């Protein structure tokens, strides 16, 4: 069953079925992002880490990567 509307591309698309291991935000991502846009983000994530020289062992690096993901996928604001 396709998701209603992807927050990134605005179309109905195939849902993400595999586990993302994203904790509390995983249901939000699965409800708002189609599989092709998620694959696009996973490819972009490597470039973001390298370009910004993020240290994922540091909480600020993880927070910055999360913010980039939020912006890239056009997810609704966190409350």
Buried (B, 14 or more C-beta within 10 A) or exposed (E): EEBEEBBBBEEEBEBBEEEBEEEEBEEBBBEBBBBBBBEBBEEBBEEBBEEEEBEEEEEEBEEBBEEBBBEBBBBEEEE
